């Protein structure tokens, strides 16, 4: 008597690729690593854009926060770069880096508590 093998199961994606809490955490980590290795920030931005609108619940506010953090941070960085010719740009560049890190940490903490970002459209912290 021959046994038939079980039917192959469909391939499941890793949890971190699916829209949700783990995926949003990956985007925050990619942003922070992106301060050292720039391309990971872009990867995080793409992941946030792809998953926005799919997660539902409190995670949606995190994707909006992440996308805005990237674009506003880029704008602030460009302004500080232009002002480096007047010396004040160096101070502004440091302030932008602190702002970016603080926004990522606030997002990670809220995500770990299972809370939405209170004002995801904010330009500040």
BADREN-29926 format. One record per atom (N, C-alpha, C): x, y negated, z. Coordinates in steps of 0.05 Angstrom, whole numbers, plus 5000, padded with zeros to 4 digits. Last residue first. Layout:
<nodes>
> X; Y; Z
...
</nodes>
This chain:
<nodes>
> 5146; 3658; 5338
> 5149; 3685; 5351
> 5122; 3693; 5362
> 5123; 3629; 5277
> 5141; 3629; 5300
> 5142; 3657; 5312
> 5084; 3636; 5241
> 5111; 3630; 5230
> 5132; 3631; 5253
> 5032; 3685; 5242
> 5048; 3664; 5255
> 5075; 3661; 5241
> 5000; 3726; 5228
> 5005; 3705; 5208
> 5023; 3683; 5218
> 4991; 3758; 5272
> 5009; 3768; 5252
> 5016; 3747; 5230
> 4982; 3750; 5333
> 4979; 3730; 5311
> 4998; 3738; 5289
> 4986; 3800; 5361
> 4965; 3781; 5367
> 4960; 3761; 5344
> 4992; 3864; 5335
> 5006; 3838; 5338
> 4984; 3817; 5341
> 4959; 3916; 5374
> 4964; 3901; 5349
> 4981; 3876; 5355
> 4988; 3970; 5413
> 4973; 3945; 5411
> 4979; 3931; 5384
> 5017; 4013; 5431
> 4993; 4018; 5416
> 4976; 3993; 5413
> 5066; 4006; 5453
> 5043; 4004; 5472
> 5017; 4010; 5458
> 5097; 4008; 5408
> 5100; 4029; 5428
> 5077; 4029; 5448
> 5081; 3960; 5384
> 5076; 3985; 5371
> 5077; 4008; 5391
> 5102; 3922; 5419
> 5073; 3924; 5416
> 5065; 3950; 5403
> 5157; 3934; 5412
> 5145; 3936; 5438
> 5114; 3939; 5436
> 5164; 3922; 5357
> 5169; 3949; 5367
> 5155; 3953; 5394
> 5151; 3866; 5357
> 5135; 3886; 5342
> 5139; 3914; 5352
> 5192; 3846; 5389
> 5164; 3842; 5397
> 5146; 3862; 5383
> 5235; 3861; 5356
> 5233; 3873; 5383
> 5204; 3869; 5393
> 5226; 3829; 5311
> 5227; 3858; 5308
> 5223; 3871; 5336
> 5230; 3778; 5334
> 5205; 3787; 5321
> 5204; 3817; 5318
> 5283; 3779; 5350
> 5262; 3776; 5370
> 5235; 3785; 5358
> 5310; 3781; 5301
> 5313; 3803; 5320
> 5290; 3802; 5341
> 5294; 3731; 5280
> 5288; 3756; 5266
> 5289; 3780; 5285
> 5315; 3694; 5317
> 5287; 3695; 5311
> 5279; 3721; 5299
> 5370; 3705; 5311
> 5357; 3710; 5337
> 5327; 3713; 5333
> 5376; 3688; 5258
> 5383; 3716; 5265
> 5369; 3723; 5292
> 5363; 3634; 5263
> 5347; 3652; 5246
> 5352; 3681; 5253
> 5405; 3616; 5296
> 5377; 3615; 5306
> 5359; 3633; 5289
> 5448; 3623; 5260
> 5447; 3638; 5285
> 5419; 3639; 5296
> 5432; 3586; 5222
> 5435; 3614; 5214
> 5434; 3632; 5239
> 5434; 3538; 5252
> 5409; 3548; 5243
> 5410; 3577; 5234
> 5489; 3535; 5258
> 5473; 3537; 5282
> 5445; 3548; 5274
> 5503; 3529; 5204
> 5514; 3551; 5220
> 5498; 3556; 5245
> 5478; 3481; 5189
> 5468; 3507; 5178
> 5479; 3531; 5193
> 5506; 3439; 5207
> 5484; 3447; 5223
> 5473; 3474; 5213
> 5544; 3430; 5165
> 5552; 3442; 5190
> 5528; 3453; 5206
> 5529; 3418; 5115
> 5528; 3396; 5134
> 5533; 3407; 5162
> 5531; 3465; 5089
> 5549; 3444; 5078
> 5549; 3420; 5097
> 5490; 3492; 5110
> 5517; 3498; 5120
> 5537; 3478; 5110
> 5442; 3483; 5087
> 5451; 3464; 5107
> 5478; 3470; 5118
> 5436; 3529; 5055
> 5439; 3503; 5042
> 5450; 3482; 5062
> 5429; 3566; 5097
> 5452; 3568; 5078
> 5457; 3541; 5064
> 5381; 3550; 5119
> 5405; 3548; 5135
> 5430; 3550; 5118
> 5347; 3562; 5076
> 5349; 3535; 5085
> 5375; 3531; 5102
> 5355; 3618; 5074
> 5363; 3601; 5051
> 5366; 3572; 5059
> 5333; 3632; 5123
> 5361; 3638; 5117
> 5371; 3621; 5094
> 5279; 3617; 5117
> 5296; 3604; 5138
> 5326; 3608; 5132
> 5266; 3654; 5076
> 5264; 3625; 5072
> 5281; 3610; 5092
> 5275; 3703; 5103
> 5290; 3696; 5079
> 5289; 3667; 5073
> 5236; 3698; 5143
> 5265; 3700; 5150
> 5282; 3693; 5127
> 5190; 3700; 5112
> 5196; 3676; 5127
> 5226; 3675; 5135
> 5196; 3753; 5092
> 5195; 3730; 5074
> 5201; 3704; 5088
> 5198; 3786; 5139
> 5218; 3787; 5118
> 5219; 3761; 5102
> 5152; 3771; 5167
> 5178; 3768; 5180
> 5200; 3768; 5159
> 5112; 3787; 5132
> 5116; 3758; 5137
> 5143; 3753; 5150
> 5118; 3842; 5137
> 5121; 3829; 5111
> 5127; 3800; 5114
> 5108; 3849; 5192
> 5133; 3857; 5181
> 5138; 3843; 5154
> 5055; 3831; 5198
> 5077; 3818; 5213
> 5104; 3824; 5200
> 5029; 3869; 5166
> 5028; 3841; 5159
> 5050; 3825; 5172
> 5041; 3915; 5196
> 5051; 3913; 5168
> 5050; 3884; 5159
> 5015; 3902; 5244
> 5044; 3906; 5244
> 5055; 3903; 5215
> 4962; 3903; 5230
> 4973; 3877; 5238
> 5004; 3879; 5238
> 4956; 3958; 5220
> 4954; 3939; 5198
> 4966; 3912; 5205
> 4955; 3984; 5268
> 4980; 3984; 5253
> 4980; 3965; 5230
> 4904; 3984; 5290
> 4923; 3964; 5299
> 4949; 3963; 5283
> 4867; 4007; 5233
> 4871; 4003; 5261
> 4892; 3981; 5267
> 4901; 4027; 5172
> 4878; 4022; 5188
> 4885; 4017; 5217
> 4936; 4044; 5130
> 4939; 4054; 5158
> 4913; 4051; 5174
> 4930; 4018; 5082
> 4925; 4047; 5083
> 4923; 4057; 5112
> 4945; 3966; 5084
> 4918; 3972; 5074
> 4911; 4001; 5075
> 5012; 3979; 5072
> 4992; 3959; 5082
> 4966; 3965; 5068
> 5047; 4013; 5047
> 5029; 4024; 5067
> 5009; 4004; 5078
> 5075; 3981; 5010
> 5062; 4005; 5001
> 5041; 4015; 5021
> 5097; 3941; 5044
> 5078; 3934; 5023
> 5062; 3958; 5014
> 5132; 3973; 5076
> 5110; 3958; 5088
> 5089; 3950; 5068
> 5167; 3992; 5037
> 5151; 4011; 5052
> 5127; 3997; 5065
> 5190; 3944; 5021
> 5175; 3960; 5002
> 5157; 3979; 5016
> 5216; 3929; 5069
> 5195; 3912; 5057
> 5178; 3928; 5038
> 5253; 3971; 5075
> 5232; 3967; 5095
> 5209; 3950; 5084
> 5285; 3959; 5031
> 5271; 3984; 5032
> 5248; 3983; 5052
> 5306; 3910; 5048
> 5289; 3911; 5024
> 5273; 3937; 5023
> 5336; 3927; 5091
> 5314; 3908; 5095
> 5295; 3908; 5072
> 5374; 3958; 5067
> 5354; 3971; 5082
> 5331; 3953; 5089
> 5410; 3922; 5043
> 5391; 3936; 5026
> 5369; 3950; 5042
> 5447; 3901; 5082
> 5425; 3886; 5071
> 5403; 3901; 5057
> 5468; 3921; 5139
> 5468; 3932; 5112
> 5444; 3921; 5098
> 5457; 3885; 5181
> 5485; 3894; 5176
> 5488; 3904; 5147
> 5405; 3876; 5178
> 5421; 3853; 5185
> 5451; 3860; 5181
> 5382; 3925; 5170
> 5386; 3908; 5147
> 5402; 3883; 5153
> 5372; 3945; 5219
> 5396; 3955; 5206
> 5403; 3937; 5182
> 5323; 3917; 5225
> 5346; 3911; 5243
> 5372; 3921; 5231
> 5293; 3940; 5183
> 5298; 3911; 5184
> 5322; 3904; 5202
> 5292; 3993; 5199
> 5305; 3986; 5174
> 5311; 3956; 5173
> 5261; 3988; 5246
> 5289; 3997; 5248
> 5304; 3990; 5222
> 5212; 3972; 5223
> 5226; 3954; 5242
> 5256; 3962; 5244
> 5201; 4018; 5193
> 5205; 3992; 5180
> 5220; 3973; 5198
> 5194; 4056; 5233
> 5216; 4059; 5214
> 5222; 4033; 5200
> 5147; 4037; 5256
> 5172; 4037; 5271
> 5196; 4039; 5253
> 5112; 4048; 5214
> 5117; 4020; 5221
> 5142; 4018; 5238
> 5113; 4104; 5217
> 5123; 4091; 5193
> 5129; 4061; 5199
> 5089; 4114; 5267
> 5117; 4122; 5262
> 5129; 4108; 5238
> 5037; 4092; 5257
> 5054; 4082; 5278
> 5084; 4089; 5273
> 5025; 4092; 5186
> 5017; 4095; 5214
> 5039; 4085; 5232
> 5030; 4127; 5126
> 5023; 4102; 5139
> 5014; 4108; 5168
> 5084; 4174; 5121
> 5055; 4169; 5121
> 5049; 4143; 5136
> 5137; 4180; 5132
> 5129; 4169; 5106
> 5100; 4161; 5105
> 5142; 4205; 5180
> 5151; 4177; 5178
> 5144; 4164; 5152
> 5126; 4258; 5172
> 5109; 4239; 5186
> 5117; 4210; 5182
> 5139; 4283; 5106
> 5148; 4277; 5134
> 5130; 4256; 5146
> 5088; 4318; 5071
> 5109; 4297; 5073
> 5117; 4294; 5102
> 5082; 4386; 5054
> 5074; 4364; 5071
> 5096; 4343; 5073
> 5064; 4425; 5000
> 5086; 4411; 5014
> 5075; 4387; 5029
> 5017; 4476; 5012
> 5025; 4452; 4998
> 5046; 4438; 5014
> 5038; 4543; 5019
> 5025; 4520; 5029
> 5035; 4496; 5014
> 5026; 4600; 4979
> 5045; 4579; 4987
> 5029; 4555; 4997
> 4990; 4655; 5008
> 4992; 4634; 4988
> 5011; 4612; 4997
> 5028; 4712; 5031
> 5009; 4690; 5036
> 5012; 4669; 5014
> 5035; 4770; 4988
> 5046; 4748; 5004
> 5026; 4726; 5009
> 5002; 4830; 4998
> 5004; 4806; 4982
> 5016; 4784; 4999
> 5029; 4894; 5007
> 5017; 4870; 5019
> 5022; 4846; 5000
> 5013; 4957; 4983
> 5029; 4933; 4981
> 5014; 4910; 4993
> 5017; 5023; 5000
> 5000; 5000; 5000
> 5018; 4975; 5000
</nodes>
